[in-house]
């Protein structure tokens, strides 16, 4: 009986851990498809199209919730642009640099929370943001970049900025909407903006020419998107927010190491140091709000945004 209880308690955290591992393979799969001649717009679209099909069954919403549906669509639009910029940076920059830039979202979450959502500061939140800034400064060297790479570097920051805005909004949304419905409408927002972009870009290579490419494409859509999203939504309900933050940091490790191992990309000491700093920043536990005071509880916010972003 005790063993059964322990298994039940571990099912949630294990689902969260497995989802983080799945999400961590996004950069690897994307870069393999880039090497096979596929455009960033098309790869980004394929990243979301399978989840979009699977989630289309959850698009119904009562009329009084339509304003919230529109807000989720708009968040989906912005997220699609952010992911597209992130994938473009993976193509133009060292993957370790692009990946670490994506994980600067704790800093932007703090900034957006204070400036736009009027959140109060917590000491741990400020410490997390400082660690993230230090990590970014270790891997970014503008003097060593070409003009095209500098634009890619600038664009890469769009993803964590949009992610941070989603964290802050979904920590306290204006209307209640089920997690499945939020994910579905946000995904529709992705597709509505990405499909016209793909048509406008007119990519030469539409489908992979090799069987291995098809396997990677399915891996990107299923193993790195649809399946981990499902595991997270189910597992997060059974898992404490601080554990979600700790296990979620595995995504960064998988992303960095998978690119280094399978694509034979070198990780410098600065890359490894920056990765460890970001992991520490993500794992810092934020305190429970005290009476008559308001603190940022970014772990709870990260739980909500992961449920609503693909």
N, C-alpha and C positions, 0 to 999 in steps of 0.2 A: 504493500500500500504506500509506503514511504517513497519507494522508487517511482511509482506512478505519479505521485505529487511532484517530485523533483523533475520528472520529464515534462510535466505540464508547465512548470515554472520556467524551464529552459526553452520551451518551444518558441516563445515570443522573442527573446534575445537572439536565438539561433536564426530565426527568420530575418531579423534586422541585420545580423552579421552577413548572412547569405545575400541579402539584397544589396548591401554595400559592396560585396565582392563583385556582384553582377554589374552594378553601375560603374565600378572601377575599370571595366574592360572597354568602355566607350572610346577612349582615345586610341587604344590598340586597334580595334576593329575599324575605326574611321580612317586611320592612317594606312592600313592595308588596302582599303578601298580607294584611297587617294592614289596610291602607287599603281593601281590598276586602271587609272585614267578617269575615274569618276569625279565629278565636280563636288564642291562643298555643299552647294544648294541641294543636289540630288541625294547626297549621303545624309544630310540633315533631314530631308523629307522621309527617306527610308527609315531613319531612326524613330519617326513618330507614326508612320502610316499603319503599322500592325497594331500598336496600342489604340490608335484611333478607330480602327475597325472593331476591335474587341470591346471598346468602351461605348460604341454607338448605341448600345442597348440602354444606357443610363442617361440619355440626353433629355428625357422628359422632366419638366419642372412646372409647378403651378404658376399661374400668371403673376401672382404677387411677388414671386422670386425672380422674375425676369430682370430686374435691375442688377441683382447679384450675378445672374448668368452673363449679362453684358460685361460686368466687371471681370469675370473669369475669362471671358473671351479676350478682353483687352490685355489681361495679364499673360494670356497665351500668345498673343501677337508679340508682346515685348520679349517674352521668353524665347520665342522662335528666333528673333533677331539676335538675341544674346548667344544662343547656342550656335547659330550660324557663324557669328563672329569668333566664337571659341574654336569651332572646327577649322575656320580659316587660319587662325593663329597656330593650330596644331600643324597645319600644312606649311606655314611660312616661318615658324620659329622652332627652336628646340622644344620637343614635347614636354620636357621637365619644366621649362619656363612657363609654357602655356597652362599646364596643369596647376602649377603653384599659384599662378595669377588667379585662376578660377577660385582657389580656396582663400582668396582675400575677402570673401564675402562677410566674415565676422566684423571686419573693420567697416565695410560699407553699411552693414546692418546697424551698427552703432551710430554711424553718421546719419543715415536716413531716419532712424528712430528718434534722434534728438532734433534734427532740423525740420522734418516733415510731420512726424507723428507725435512730437512733443513728449517723448519718453524721458524719464529720469535716468541718470547714469548709475551703474553699479560699479564697484571697484573691480570685480572679476571681469565684467564686460569690457572695461577700459583696459585691463591687463591683457585680455585676449586680443583686442584690437592692436595693441602695441606689439605683441609678439608676431602677429600677422604682417604688420608693416616692416618689421625687422627682417622677417623671412623673405618678403618681396624684394627688399633692398639688396639681399645677398645674391639674387639670381638675375636681376635686371641691370644690364650695362648698356645704356643708350648709345654710348660712344662706339660700341662694337657692332651696331646694327645699321643696315642700309635704310634708305628712306621708306622702301616698301615694308621692311620688317618693323619699322617704327609705327607705321599706320596699323599693321597687324597687331602690334603690342598694345596700341591705344584701343583698338577695337575689342581686344580680348577682355578688357576691363568691363565691357558692357554686360557680360554674362554674370559676374558676381554682383554688379550694381542692380541688375534686374532681380536677381535671386534675393538680394538683401531687401528690396522693396516688397517682394512677395512675402518674405519672412515677417516683416513688420505688419503688413496688411492682414495676413492670415492668422496672426496672433490674436487679432480681435476684428473679425470681418463684420461688415455692416448688417448682413443677414445670414441666418443659418441655412446651410446647404449640406447635403450629405457628401461624404468624402468622394464616393464614386461619381456623383453628379459633378462635383468640382473638377475632378480629374478629367472627366469626359469633355466638359465644355472648354477647359484649358487646352486640351489636346486638339479640339476643333479649332481653337484659335491658332494653334501651331500650323495646322494644315491649311487654313484659309489664307495665311500669309505666305506659306512655303510653296504651295502649288503654283500660284502666279509667278513667283520668283524663279522657279524651275523652268516654267514655260518661257519666261523672258530670257533666261540665261541660255536656253537652247543647247543643252549639253550634248556632246558628240557621242559619248558612251552612256547608254541608258541602263543597260544590264551588264553584269559581270560576264566576261567571255570564258572564264574558267570555272570548273566545278568548285574549286577552292574559294573563288570569289562569292559564289552563291552561298556557301557555308558561312563565310564571314558576314555576308549580308543578313542572313537569318540570325546569326549570333548577335549582330547589332540590334536588330528589331526585337528579338525574343529574349535572348539571354542577358542583354544589357539594357533592356527597356521594359517590355511587358511583364516578364516573370519577376524581376526584382521589384518592380512597382507593386505587384500583387503581394509579394512576400512582405514588403514594408508596411503596406496598409493593414494587413492582417496582424503582423508581428508587433507593430507599434502600439496597438490597443492593449497588448499584454505586457508591455515593457515600460520601465520607468524612464523618464526623459533623460536623466543623466547617463543611463546605460546606452540609450539610443545614440547620444553624442559620442560616447567612447567607441562603440562598435561601428558607428558611421564613419569614423576616421579611417577605418580599414579601406574605404574607397580610395583615399589618397594614396595609400601604400600600394594597393593593387594597380592603380593607374600608373604610378611611377615605375614600379618594378616590372610590370608586364611589358611596357614599352622598352625598358632597358634590356630585358632578357630576350624577347621574341624579335625585336627590331634591331638588336645589337647597338642600342644607344647608350653612350657612356653617362654615368652619373658622377658628377664631381663631388668633392667634399662639401662645397657650398650648397649643391643641390640637396645632399643628404641632410645637412644641417638645417636648411630651410624647411625640408619636409618634416623633420622632428619638431621644429618650432611650431609649425602649423598644427601638427597633431596635438601638441600640448595645449595650444590655444583652443582647439575644438573640444578637448577633454576637460577643460576647466569647468568645474561645477558651479553653476550660478545659484545663489542662495534663494530660499523661499522668501517672497516679499514680506516685510515686517509691517505691523500695524502703523497706519498713518504715514506710510512711505511707499514709494513706487520704484521698483527696480526692474531692469530689463531681465526677463527670463528667456534668454535666447534659445535654451535647449527646448522649451515647450514650443517656441516659434519654429525652430527647425523641424520639430515633429510635424507641425501643421503644414509647412511648405512642402516637405517631402511627400505628403499625401496628395498635394495639389499640383505637383510639377512632374513632368515627364522628360 
